[in-house]
Amino acid sequence: MNELFKIFKVDKTEATKISASPDEPHQHNFEELIIGIEGELEHFIDFNTNILDAPLVSFVTKSKVHRVIPKLKNGKCDMWVIRFKSEFIPEITFQLYASYHNHATLKLPSGDCFKRLVSICEIIDQEMQQENPDLSVVRHLLSALFIMIESEKNKITPQSNGLATTQNSTLHNFLKILEENYHRPEGVDFYAEKLFMSARNLNLICKNILNQTVSELIEIRKLIEAKNQLTHSDKHISEIGFDLGFNEKAYFTNVFKKRSGQTPSEFREEMKKLFS
């Protein structure tokens, strides 16, 4: 996906088409949120397959190998699909990783709260249909959507026990510390020390849950913020790199290109075109 943000509907016709020729398990270069109003969702993720009836929500990070197959239920299917790049809402992206990694798909009650989720999706879609959609409005609406989902999720998600709970707590705490320190030139040992554990064990937990090393997560968080600043500020590229702990512009540019396939300058120009 080349767009920064995209929203669309999956209806009966599209669900039938996808079910007939489902994709192989794959990874995205974007984050994906599905709000299922009618129908059912077959979701392969973390090497398990689950089938849930709507109403439901599903959030999958770009680091997850998965496959989603929308299906008809009582001859109906109606789902909103929202796709966005990590840098679109960088301030909460990593919170989403922590919140949804072990509960990618969640069944919700069909009450007033779910109806409000659907209403927000409709408002977002209406904004995106404008000739010049205001993406700042869309960002705020998307953030509100996740806040409402998180509120409902906390009411109905059972607490797990044992090792999984410990690892989930460690990941949550690591991402919280990362959010406070990603702009500093710190490595794995710094975060492991903050969590009173070895760098090896912290790496094992991150690999087990998110399939990425601590160093990769630190780098990704820095680059999400770099993309945010390249899009929404006039700072010089070297200044942005320095703010995020890269002492040399050339090193920052190399890391950025390795991760995104573009130089910071190329990315900034592309964002200017998207927002103009």
N, C-alpha and C positions, 0 to 999 in steps of 0.2 A: 504494500500500500504506500503510495506516494503522498497522499493527503495527510494533513495534520489531524483532521477529525472527519468522521463520516458516520452517518446514521441512516438506516434503511429498515424496511419491513420484510419479514419472511412470512408469506401467506401460504395458503393451501397448495397453490400451484408450485411455488418455489420449494416448499418442503417435500412434495412428491418427487420433484426433479432431483433434489439432493439425496433423498433416501434411495432412489434408483441407482445413483452413481456416487456413493460417498467417497470423500477424499481418504487417502492414507493418513495415518497419524503424522502430524507435522508441527512445526514451530512457526509462530508469526514474528514479524518485525514491528508489531503493534500490540496494544492492550485491547481486550475485547470484553464487552459487557452485553449480556443477553437478558432481556426482560420478557419472559414467556407469559403471555396472556391466556392463550388456548393451545391445546396440543400437548405433546410430550417431547422430551429431549433425551436422546441417548448420548451419553458423554463418556468417552474413554480418556482417562487422565490418571497419571501416576500408576499406570499398568493395571488399572481397574476400570470396569465398565459399569455405569449406573444409569438407570432410566427413571426419570421423574416426570410426573404429570404437572402441567401448569395449574395454578400460577407459581412461577419460579423465577429465580435470578441465577445467573452464572457469570463469574468473572474469571478470566484466564490471562495470566501474564505472558508476555512474549517469550519467556524462558521455558515455558512448559510445553512438553510434547503431548499433544492431545488430538482428539477428533470429536466433532460435534455433529450429530445427525438429528435435525428436527423432524418430527413425525406427526401424523394426523392422530387425533383422539376424537372419537365420535364424528369423524369426517371433517374436523376443523383443525386449523393451525394459524396462530397469530402471534408473532414475536417481533419485538424491537431488537435490532442489533446495533450496538454502538462500538465503533473502532476508533482508537486515538493513539497518537504517538506519546511516549512517556513524557516528553518535554511539554506536552500540552497542559498538564497539571502537575508539574514536578514537585510541588509542595506536599502532595499526598500520595504520589505513585508508590513510594516504598512502604508507606503505611498499608496500602492495598496489598502489597506482596505479603506482608506479615499477617494481615487479616484473612486472606483468602487462600493461602497456599494449601491448607488442609481441609478447606470447605469450599471447593470451587463452585459447586452447584447446590443451591439451597431452595427448598420448597417453602413458600410463604402462604399465609392465610389470605383469602380473597376478601379482605376488609377495606376500610377507608384508606389505610396506609398504602396498600398495593395500588389502589385506584389513583392515589396521588403520584406514585411512581410513573404510572402510565401517562398521566396528565403532563408531567414534566417532560417525558419523551416526546409527546405531541408538540409541546411548546418549543423544544429544541429543534424538532423537525421543521416546524413553521419558520423558525429563525434561519435555518440552513437553506430554506427554499427562497429566501430573499435574494435579490440581485447582488447585494453586498452584505452578506451576513456578518453580524457583530460577534466575532469569536470570543471576545471578553465576556459577553453575556452568556454564551454557550459554556464557557469554562465554569462560571459561577453556578449555572444550572446543573452541570455535570457533577460538581463538587457537592451540591445539595442532594443530588440523587444518591451518591455514595453515603452521605451522612445518614439519610433516611434508611437506606438498606442496612447500614451498620447497626442502627438502632433496633431494627426488627431482628437482625441476626443475633444480637446479644440476648434477646428475649427467648429465643427458641433453640439456640445451639447448645447441646449438652456439653458439659465439661468432660474431657477425656482424662485418663489417668496414666500414671507410670512414666516410662521413658519419653513417650510422645509429648506429654505435657511439659516435661523438663526441656526438651529440645525446642518446642514451640516458644517457651518462655525465653530461652536463650536467644533465639533468633529475633524475637520481638525486642529484647533489650539491646541486642547488637544494632539493629536497624535504628533504634531510638538514639543510641550513642553516635552512630554514623551520621544521622540527620543533624546532630549538634556539631560535628567535627569534620565533615567531608571536605570543607574548604582548607583544611590544614594538610601539610605534607606528611601525614602519618600512615604507617603501614599496618600489617596484620598484628604484629606484636603489641602495638599500642592498644588495639581494641580487645585483644585477648587478655591483656593485663587489666583493663577496665572491668572485664567480666570475671576476673580471678580464675582463669583457665588457660590451658596451653593453646598456642596458635594452631597446633595440629587438631585438637578437638573442636575448636571453633570452625576450622575449615571442613571437618567431617560433617558437622551439623549443617552448614550452609550447602554443602554438596548434596547431602541427603535430602534436604527439604527443597532447595531452589535449583539444584543442579548447577551451581556456580560457586567458585572459590571466593574467599573473603576479598582477595585482591581484585577479582573481577567485579564484585559488588561495589567496592570503593570506587573503582574506575568508572563504572556505569553511573553511579550517583554523581560523580564530578561532571561527567559529560552531559547528563540530563540538565544539570544547572548551567553548564556552558551553553547548551542549546537554548535554554530559557533566556540567558543574558544576550546571546547573539540575536535572538528574535525580538526581545523587548527592550533592549538598551542600545545606546550609541557608544558603548565602551570600546576601546581599541582591543583587538584580539589578544595582544600580548598582555594587556591589563587583566582581561578575563582569565587568561591562563595563570597569571601570577596570583590572582585572587583565590584560585582553586588549588594552589600548591605546586604549580608547574613553573619552575624557575627560568626555563628557556622556552621561547616561542616555538622554536623548531621541534622541541620534544612534545609540547602541547599539540602542535599541528599533526605530528606523526601519530600520536595516540588517538586523536580525534578522527583522523582519516582511517586508521585501522578499525575503529569501532563503527563508524558511520558510513564509510565509503566515500566521504567528501572531506575537503579541507574546511576549516572554519569559515573562510571567505566564501566558498561555494555554497555552504549551508546557509549563511546569512543572506546571500543573494536570492536563494530559492525561497526563503521565508519572506523576504520583502515582496516577492511576486505573489505569494499566497495571500499575504495580508493587505496588499494594495488593492 
